[in-house]
Amino acid sequence: MIDQSTIKFLSEASGNLGVNWIADNKLQIDCARRNLLEFTSQLVARASLVDPRIAEANMDPRKCLARAPISSGIGMIAVRVSLSKNAAASYFMQISPNCSYSGGALCRLHRASLAF
């Protein structure tokens, strides 16, 4: 579960408070990141009960947490269904004070669409 302190931090950070604020709040950034990593681990573990490939493709939850800085007030998580770098299916989640959502995507390319 995502802690209330993480939601509060994301809300504060979304105000784009600048470099000094980020430097002064390194501890809160680290706590929010750890909480999101713990949530991601739980998400992968539970989702793998439905599809075991998810656990195999997401052994390191740090790779699921997007590179977008938490210090900007957004936590983004992406979970792949396959080990392939070109995995066709994935699940995603954005956690932010003003716009949180989750979903899934499937991308299928047909050979005919690749012909020139």
C-alpha positions in Angstrom: 0.0 0.0 0.0 1.2 3.5 -0.7 1.7 5.4 2.6 -0.1 8.6 3.2 3.2 10.3 3.7 4.2 9.5 0.1 1.0 11.0 -1.2 1.6 14.1 0.9 5.2 14.3 -0.4 4.1 14.0 -4.0 1.5 16.7 -3.5 4.1 19.1 -2.0 6.7 18.2 -4.7 4.3 18.9 -7.5 4.5 22.6 -6.7 7.9 22.6 -8.6 9.7 24.1 -5.6 13.2 24.3 -7.1 16.6 23.0 -6.5 16.9 24.2 -2.9 13.7 22.5 -1.9 14.9 19.2 -3.5 18.2 19.5 -1.6 16.4 20.1 1.7 14.1 17.2 1.2 16.4 14.4 0.1 15.3 12.2 3.0 11.6 12.5 2.0 12.5 11.8 -1.6 14.3 8.6 -0.5 11.4 7.6 1.7 8.8 8.1 -1.1 11.0 6.2 -3.5 11.4 3.3 -1.0 7.6 3.2 -0.5 6.9 3.2 -4.2 9.4 0.4 -4.7 7.8 -1.6 -1.9 4.4 -1.0 -3.5 5.8 -2.1 -6.9 7.2 -5.3 -5.3 3.7 -6.1 -3.9 2.0 -5.3 -7.1 4.4 -7.6 -9.1 3.9 -10.4 -6.5 0.1 -10.2 -6.6 -0.1 -9.8 -10.4 2.2 -12.8 -10.9 -0.5 -15.0 -9.3 -2.6 -14.2 -12.3 0.2 -14.3 -14.9 3.5 -15.9 -13.7 5.5 -14.2 -16.5 5.2 -10.9 -14.7 7.4 -12.1 -11.8 10.0 -13.4 -14.2 10.0 -10.2 -16.3 10.2 -7.9 -13.3 12.6 -9.4 -10.8 14.1 -6.0 -9.9 11.3 -3.5 -8.9 13.7 -0.6 -9.3 13.5 -1.1 -13.1 9.7 -0.8 -12.9 9.9 2.7 -11.3 10.2 5.2 -14.2 13.1 7.6 -14.4 10.8 10.5 -14.0 11.9 12.1 -10.8 9.7 11.6 -7.8 10.9 15.0 -6.7 8.6 16.5 -9.4 5.6 15.0 -7.7 4.9 12.0 -10.0 5.5 8.4 -9.3 5.3 6.3 -12.5 5.4 2.5 -12.5 5.6 0.2 -15.6 5.4 -3.6 -15.3 6.2 -5.8 -18.3 4.7 -9.1 -19.1 7.7 -10.5 -21.0 11.5 -10.5 -20.7 11.7 -9.2 -24.2 12.8 -5.6 -24.6 10.1 -5.4 -27.2 7.4 -6.8 -25.0 4.0 -6.3 -26.6 2.0 -6.2 -23.3 2.6 -4.0 -20.3 0.8 -2.5 -17.3 1.4 1.1 -16.1 0.4 3.3 -13.3 0.9 7.0 -12.6 0.5 8.3 -9.0 0.3 12.0 -8.6 -1.9 14.4 -6.6 -3.8 15.8 -9.7 -3.8 12.9 -12.2 -3.5 9.3 -11.1 -4.4 6.5 -13.4 -3.5 2.9 -14.3 -3.9 0.8 -17.4 -2.6 -1.8 -19.7 -1.4 -1.8 -23.3 -0.9 -4.4 -26.0 1.0 -3.5 -29.2 0.8 -5.8 -32.1 2.6 -5.1 -35.4 1.5 -7.0 -38.5 4.0 -7.9 -41.2 1.8 -6.2 -43.8 2.1 -2.9 -42.0 5.9 -3.1 -42.0 6.1 -3.7 -45.8 7.3 -0.7 -47.9 
